[in-house]
Structure formats: C-alpha cells, structure tokens
C-alpha cells in the first residue's frame, strides 16, 4: 500500500467507512421483487433478466464500478497510474551492478549480480508493505518523508559459486537503510537451498539453519557484515529495496483496480 493511500484511509471519516455496511441494506429489495412475481411471474421474470443483462448479477454492481472508477481517476491525477520509469530506478540500473527481475502480476522481485565466481541473488516481496505500529506521524505543518519508508521488508539472500556445490542462505530484513540479519544457513545442495518450490521448502524445514545471527561473537558479526557489503549488500541497496517495493505495489494496485472493474462491468 502506498504511503499516500495509507494516509487517505486514515483520514477518511467514520461516516464514509459506514457506507459499505449501509449499502448492504439494499439487498432485501430483491426479495420485494420476488414477492411481486406471485401476481405476475412472467412480467417479473422478464424484468429481472433485463436488469441482469444491463447491470450484472447484483444491485450494487453499478455503484461498486463507479467507486473503482473514482479510485482509478484519483491515481491518474496523482501520477499513481503513470508508466514512466522513476528516476531512482534509472539511477540504480545505470550503476550496472544489479539486474532487476520484475514480472507483472508477481508478488516477488529478484535482484541478482555476479561477483567473481559467485552469483548473489536477493529476493523480496511487496506483500510486506505495511506501516509499522510505531511509525512516525508528522506534526501539523511538517512534511512527511515518503522516500525511505520505515516498515521492515523481509529479504532472502543466496550466494552460490561456480566451482562449489553448496549455497549460503541469509534471512534478513531491510529497514531504516540497513540490512538486519536474522540467521545464516548453509546447504550442501545448492539446488535445495535456492529452489522456491513447496517441496524444497518442506525439505529445508528439517535441516539445521544455523544460529541466530545476534548470538554470534561480535567480531564474527562484523566480518559477515563486511563480507556482504563487499558484494553490494549495503546501505544503497537497503534504500533501493523499499523504494522499488512501493513503486511496484502501486503499479500492481492500479492494474488490480482496472481488472476488477472490468470484471464487475461484464
């Protein structure tokens, strides 16, 4: 959810939020139409068939379609429906370090790069875009920072080597411009460690995943930190991931609005 949409929802008056419940009270009108059929079944049947063809299967279809269209219009006015590539993405791709694999309609995004004889892959999901409970609320007259969201986004790192069979997997979260490592796992089978299937996930559950990272010796934690930064897993990447996640979520949201509206209108 974009920061702008989140603020709009928080600012919505309670009365407006009740409209959905109020609309539900309109449903019993259909029952009234059915009572009329006791007097003239043929006329009522023709009337219902005509309404179904013009307005879909429910009495709320038209108003729902209108609300979806209003939201689409708002997104167009605020630039949320734009297909333009944002400057932060242009700058990131211009560095030529990471390759972004983003497929429309998919929840996950993959960043990958080569480092010597290694392949480094970072996977994160736009499903983590939720305001944190302790999110800072700007005071009146103070501008809100939306370029660097503070909510955590989970990410999974996988490092493989061309001349070695294993893989290092790192479970981490991205927040406040830094990577927070949870644990570091090692799998003898690189395929098992990198495959995203349900079967591979089930097999991994029975394996030792390594200690909690914060229980390691401080000096060892520092060395792992340097190891990751040398491979580009640094503050710059930690700032890019939430920016791109919010950008992609906004695009998917606009597409969702259009697809749902088209379905309702048929």
C-alpha positions as a Python dict, from the first residue, in 0.01 Angstrom:
ca = {
    (1, 'X'): (0, 0, 0),
    (2, 'X'): (142, 335, -97),
    (3, 'X'): (201, 595, 172),
    (4, 'X'): (-46, 831, 5),
    (5, 'X'): (-321, 570, 3),
    (6, 'X'): (-248, 481, 366),
    (7, 'X'): (-287, 846, 468),
    (8, 'X'): (-612, 876, 272),
    (9, 'X'): (-755, 574, 451),
    (10, 'X'): (-653, 702, 793),
    (11, 'X'): (-805, 1040, 718),
    (12, 'X'): (-1135, 901, 589),
    (13, 'X'): (-1426, 1000, 820),
    (14, 'X'): (-1606, 726, 1008),
    (15, 'X'): (-1932, 806, 833),
    (16, 'X'): (-1775, 736, 496),
    (17, 'X'): (-1647, 399, 617),
    (18, 'X'): (-2002, 302, 710),
    (19, 'X'): (-2124, 333, 351),
    (20, 'X'): (-2027, -25, 274),
    (21, 'X'): (-2245, -156, 558),
    (22, 'X'): (-2525, 81, 460),
    (23, 'X'): (-2514, -43, 102),
    (24, 'X'): (-2577, -397, 224),
    (25, 'X'): (-2924, -297, 340),
    (26, 'X'): (-3025, -252, -22),
    (27, 'X'): (-3011, -628, -86),
    (28, 'X'): (-3362, -709, 55),
    (29, 'X'): (-3515, -512, -232),
    (30, 'X'): (-3459, -817, -448),
    (31, 'X'): (-3689, -1011, -217),
    (32, 'X'): (-3958, -749, -274),
    (33, 'X'): (-3931, -803, -648),
    (34, 'X'): (-3975, -1177, -595),
    (35, 'X'): (-4298, -1118, -399),
    (36, 'X'): (-4434, -927, -697),
    (37, 'X'): (-4388, -1240, -907),
    (38, 'X'): (-4681, -1402, -722),
    (39, 'X'): (-4907, -1166, -917),
    (40, 'X'): (-4726, -1167, -1249),
    (41, 'X'): (-4447, -1427, -1280),
    (42, 'X'): (-4386, -1371, -1647),
    (43, 'X'): (-4351, -993, -1621),
    (44, 'X'): (-4120, -1016, -1319),
    (45, 'X'): (-3903, -1276, -1490),
    (46, 'X'): (-3859, -1056, -1796),
    (47, 'X'): (-3774, -756, -1576),
    (48, 'X'): (-3510, -948, -1382),
    (49, 'X'): (-3349, -1085, -1698),
    (50, 'X'): (-3325, -738, -1843),
    (51, 'X'): (-3164, -599, -1526),
    (52, 'X'): (-2914, -885, -1513),
    (53, 'X'): (-2804, -815, -1867),
    (54, 'X'): (-2754, -444, -1808),
    (55, 'X'): (-2624, -428, -1453),
    (56, 'X'): (-2462, -767, -1380),
    (57, 'X'): (-2594, -1005, -1116),
    (58, 'X'): (-2634, -771, -818),
    (59, 'X'): (-2795, -441, -731),
    (60, 'X'): (-2464, -297, -605),
    (61, 'X'): (-2260, -362, -923),
    (62, 'X'): (-2308, -14, -1067),
    (63, 'X'): (-2208, 175, -752),
    (64, 'X'): (-1908, -52, -697),
    (65, 'X'): (-1793, 8, -1054),
    (66, 'X'): (-1829, 381, -1003),
    (67, 'X'): (-1617, 371, -686),
    (68, 'X'): (-1348, 171, -864),
    (69, 'X'): (-1351, 428, -1144),
    (70, 'X'): (-1319, 710, -891),
    (71, 'X'): (-1013, 543, -741),
    (72, 'X'): (-861, 495, -1085),
    (73, 'X'): (-925, 861, -1159),
    (74, 'X'): (-755, 962, -837),
    (75, 'X'): (-450, 750, -918),
    (76, 'X'): (-424, 914, -1261),
    (77, 'X'): (-447, 1263, -1110),
    (78, 'X'): (-175, 1191, -854),
    (79, 'X'): (52, 1012, -1100),
    (80, 'X'): (-1, 668, -950),
    (81, 'X'): (-110, 526, -1286),
    (82, 'X'): (191, 657, -1476),
    (83, 'X'): (405, 409, -1670),
    (84, 'X'): (709, 637, -1651),
    (85, 'X'): (1025, 485, -1505),
    (86, 'X'): (1109, 676, -1183),
    (87, 'X'): (1445, 847, -1153),
    (88, 'X'): (1560, 632, -859),
    (89, 'X'): (1521, 319, -1076),
    (90, 'X'): (1704, 478, -1368),
    (91, 'X'): (1992, 570, -1138),
    (92, 'X'): (2002, 221, -987),
    (93, 'X'): (2009, 44, -1324),
    (94, 'X'): (2267, 292, -1457),
    (95, 'X'): (2514, 162, -1197),
    (96, 'X'): (2521, -168, -1385),
    (97, 'X'): (2567, -377, -1069),
    (98, 'X'): (2233, -545, -1005),
    (99, 'X'): (1984, -691, -1252),
    (100, 'X'): (1619, -638, -1157),
    (101, 'X'): (1380, -924, -1241),
    (102, 'X'): (1026, -791, -1203),
    (103, 'X'): (735, -969, -1369),
    (104, 'X'): (390, -804, -1383),
    (105, 'X'): (140, -967, -1151),
    (106, 'X'): (408, -1136, -942),
    (107, 'X'): (447, -1061, -572),
    (108, 'X'): (822, -1120, -553),
    (109, 'X'): (1114, -928, -704),
    (110, 'X'): (1460, -1071, -762),
    (111, 'X'): (1787, -878, -775),
    (112, 'X'): (2092, -1066, -899),
    (113, 'X'): (2456, -997, -977),
    (114, 'X'): (2790, -1164, -1044),
    (115, 'X'): (3079, -1122, -801),
    (116, 'X'): (3390, -1306, -915),
    (117, 'X'): (3294, -1673, -937),
    (118, 'X'): (2983, -1612, -726),
    (119, 'X'): (2620, -1543, -805),
    (120, 'X'): (2441, -1327, -549),
    (121, 'X'): (2061, -1323, -551),
    (122, 'X'): (1829, -1114, -335),
    (123, 'X'): (1455, -1188, -323),
    (124, 'X'): (1196, -967, -154),
    (125, 'X'): (818, -937, -159),
    (126, 'X'): (590, -636, -197),
    (127, 'X'): (349, -808, 43),
    (128, 'X'): (547, -663, 335),
    (129, 'X'): (443, -306, 260),
    (130, 'X'): (254, -225, 579),
    (131, 'X'): (305, 76, 808),
    (132, 'X'): (485, -21, 1127),
    (133, 'X'): (294, 15, 1453),
    (134, 'X'): (541, 274, 1578),
    (135, 'X'): (551, 462, 1250),
    (136, 'X'): (634, 827, 1299),
    (137, 'X'): (342, 1064, 1243),
    (138, 'X'): (445, 1411, 1126),
    (139, 'X'): (316, 1705, 1324),
    (140, 'X'): (91, 1968, 1172),
    (141, 'X'): (276, 2171, 910),
    (142, 'X'): (562, 1921, 891),
    (143, 'X'): (625, 1738, 564),
    (144, 'X'): (624, 1361, 569),
    (145, 'X'): (922, 1167, 439),
    (146, 'X'): (796, 905, 193),
    (147, 'X'): (1122, 830, 7),
    (148, 'X'): (1254, 599, 280),
    (149, 'X'): (966, 405, 439),
    (150, 'X'): (1044, 274, 787),
    (151, 'X'): (847, -52, 772),
    (152, 'X'): (1064, -367, 752),
    (153, 'X'): (1076, -569, 431),
    (154, 'X'): (1198, -926, 456),
    (155, 'X'): (1460, -1037, 207),
    (156, 'X'): (1636, -1363, 135),
    (157, 'X'): (1993, -1372, 5),
    (158, 'X'): (2151, -1669, -171),
    (159, 'X'): (2520, -1691, -260),
    (160, 'X'): (2641, -1971, -486),
    (161, 'X'): (2979, -2042, -650),
    (162, 'X'): (3053, -2181, -994),
    (163, 'X'): (3312, -2425, -859),
    (164, 'X'): (3137, -2528, -535),
    (165, 'X'): (2821, -2736, -477),
    (166, 'X'): (2680, -2558, -172),
    (167, 'X'): (2493, -2235, -107),
    (168, 'X'): (2481, -1977, 171),
    (169, 'X'): (2132, -1853, 250),
    (170, 'X'): (2081, -1540, 457),
    (171, 'X'): (1746, -1443, 608),
    (172, 'X'): (1734, -1070, 665),
    (173, 'X'): (1506, -769, 679),
    (174, 'X'): (1554, -424, 533),
    (175, 'X'): (1470, -125, 749),
    (176, 'X'): (1596, 231, 801),
    (177, 'X'): (1852, 196, 524),
    (178, 'X'): (2023, -115, 656),
    (179, 'X'): (2009, -494, 642),
    (180, 'X'): (1929, -670, 969),
    (181, 'X'): (2046, -1031, 952),
    (182, 'X'): (1840, -1297, 1131),
    (183, 'X'): (2042, -1606, 1053),
    (184, 'X'): (2287, -1751, 802),
    (185, 'X'): (2229, -2105, 672),
    (186, 'X'): (2448, -2334, 465),
    (187, 'X'): (2315, -2614, 242),
    (188, 'X'): (2537, -2878, 80),
    (189, 'X'): (2296, -2893, -213),
    (190, 'X'): (2274, -2558, -393),
    (191, 'X'): (1955, -2663, -570),
    (192, 'X'): (1784, -2741, -240),
    (193, 'X'): (1899, -2411, -94),
    (194, 'X'): (1782, -2194, -385),
    (195, 'X'): (1473, -2370, -516),
    (196, 'X'): (1146, -2193, -436),
    (197, 'X'): (912, -2492, -463),
    (198, 'X'): (695, -2617, -176),
    (199, 'X'): (879, -2950, -181),
    (200, 'X'): (1218, -2782, -136),
    (201, 'X'): (1079, -2564, 142),
    (202, 'X'): (950, -2874, 321),
    (203, 'X'): (1290, -3044, 298),
    (204, 'X'): (1468, -2736, 432),
    (205, 'X'): (1247, -2730, 742),
    (206, 'X'): (1414, -3042, 877),
    (207, 'X'): (1768, -2908, 838),
    (208, 'X'): (1979, -2704, 1079),
    (209, 'X'): (1956, -2339, 971),
    (210, 'X'): (2241, -2203, 1180),
    (211, 'X'): (2239, -1994, 1498),
    (212, 'X'): (2063, -1663, 1544),
    (213, 'X'): (2297, -1405, 1398),
    (214, 'X'): (2292, -1179, 1704),
    (215, 'X'): (2421, -1466, 1920),
    (216, 'X'): (2747, -1486, 1725),
    (217, 'X'): (3065, -1326, 1850),
    (218, 'X'): (3064, -953, 1771),
    (219, 'X'): (3387, -979, 1572),
    (220, 'X'): (3235, -1258, 1360),
    (221, 'X'): (2923, -1048, 1301),
    (222, 'X'): (3142, -762, 1183),
    (223, 'X'): (3325, -989, 939),
    (224, 'X'): (2998, -1115, 793),
    (225, 'X'): (2885, -754, 760),
    (226, 'X'): (3200, -667, 563),
    (227, 'X'): (3153, -983, 354),
    (228, 'X'): (2806, -873, 248),
    (229, 'X'): (2894, -510, 185),
    (230, 'X'): (3178, -615, -43),
    (231, 'X'): (2918, -794, -254),
    (232, 'X'): (2694, -490, -280),
    (233, 'X'): (2456, -579, 1),
    (234, 'X'): (2492, -238, 157),
    (235, 'X'): (2309, 81, 258),
    (236, 'X'): (2250, 181, -104),
    (237, 'X'): (2068, -145, -176),
    (238, 'X'): (1880, -119, 155),
    (239, 'X'): (1741, 218, 43),
    (240, 'X'): (1652, 91, -304),
    (241, 'X'): (1451, -216, -199),
    (242, 'X'): (1168, -36, -11),
    (243, 'X'): (1152, 232, -281),
    (244, 'X'): (1111, -26, -554),
    (245, 'X'): (869, -235, -346),
    (246, 'X'): (638, 63, -303),
    (247, 'X'): (673, 160, -670),
    (248, 'X'): (581, -194, -782),
    (249, 'X'): (296, -225, -533),
    (250, 'X'): (147, 97, -668),
    (251, 'X'): (164, -33, -1026),
    (252, 'X'): (5, -363, -928),
    (253, 'X'): (-267, -179, -735),
    (254, 'X'): (-367, 29, -1037),
    (255, 'X'): (-378, -283, -1257),
    (256, 'X'): (-587, -456, -991),
    (257, 'X'): (-839, -169, -990),
    (258, 'X'): (-876, -189, -1367),
    (259, 'X'): (-910, -568, -1380),
    (260, 'X'): (-1168, -581, -1101),
    (261, 'X'): (-1369, -300, -1260),
    (262, 'X'): (-1368, -475, -1596),
    (263, 'X'): (-1487, -796, -1430),
    (264, 'X'): (-1768, -617, -1247),
    (265, 'X'): (-1878, -441, -1567),
    (266, 'X'): (-1917, -757, -1775),
}
